[in-house]
């Protein structure tokens, strides 16, 4: 597998995991996901993945929601990313 393709797939997987952790019920995982999203590495992964810059703002907003709202919204965001930014 081409190194760039591998990096892109890995970055997408890490972002997807962080979104899932934001919507989950485990406080420790939520805190780690939030720290990752606020890190420079997240923005680098977004660029590698081809995800829109506004994803950062959406996830910061997501983190401020109630746990139930986070769960529903994280699933919706994941679905949009999977459908609109699928690898060809």
C-alpha positions in Angstrom: 0.0 0.0 0.0 1.2 3.4 -0.9 2.5 5.3 2.2 0.2 8.4 1.5 -2.8 6.2 1.2 -1.9 4.4 4.4 -1.4 7.7 6.2 -4.8 9.0 5.0 -6.6 5.8 6.1 -4.9 5.9 9.5 -5.7 9.6 10.0 -9.4 8.9 9.1 -9.5 6.0 11.6 -8.0 8.1 14.4 -10.4 10.9 13.8 -13.3 8.5 13.6 -12.3 6.9 16.9 -12.0 10.4 18.6 -15.5 11.2 17.4 -16.8 7.9 18.7 -15.1 8.6 22.1 -16.7 12.1 22.2 -20.1 10.5 21.9 -19.4 7.6 24.3 -20.1 7.5 28.0 -16.5 7.0 29.3 -15.2 10.2 30.8 -11.6 9.3 30.4 -12.0 8.5 26.7 -14.0 11.7 26.2 -11.2 13.8 27.8 -8.5 12.1 25.7 -10.6 12.7 22.5 -11.2 16.3 23.4 -7.4 16.8 24.0 -6.6 15.2 20.7 -9.1 17.4 18.8 -7.6 20.5 20.4 -4.1 19.4 19.4 -2.1 20.4 16.3 -2.1 16.7 15.3 -5.9 16.8 14.8 -5.6 19.6 12.2 -2.8 17.7 10.5 -4.9 14.6 10.3 -7.8 16.6 8.9 -5.6 17.9 6.1 -4.3 14.4 5.4 -7.8 12.9 5.4 -9.3 15.6 3.2 -11.9 16.4 5.8 -13.2 20.0 5.9 -11.6 22.6 8.2 -15.0 23.2 9.8 -14.9 19.7 11.3 -12.8 21.2 14.2 -15.5 23.7 15.0 -18.2 21.0 14.8 -16.4 18.8 17.2 -15.7 21.6 19.7 -19.4 22.3 19.6 -20.2 18.6 20.0 -18.0 18.4 23.1 -20.1 21.1 24.8 -23.4 19.2 24.3 -25.1 17.0 26.8 -24.1 13.3 26.8 -27.3 12.3 25.0 -26.8 15.0 22.4 -23.2 14.1 21.9 -24.1 10.4 21.3 -26.6 11.3 18.6 -24.6 14.0 17.0 -21.4 12.0 16.9 -23.2 9.3 15.0 -24.5 11.8 12.5 -21.1 13.4 12.0 -19.5 10.0 11.5 -22.2 9.1 8.9 -21.6 12.3 7.0 -17.9 11.9 7.0 -18.2 8.2 5.9 -20.6 9.1 3.1 -19.2 12.4 1.8 -15.5 11.6 2.3 -15.2 8.0 1.4 -12.1 6.8 -0.3 -12.5 6.1 -4.0 
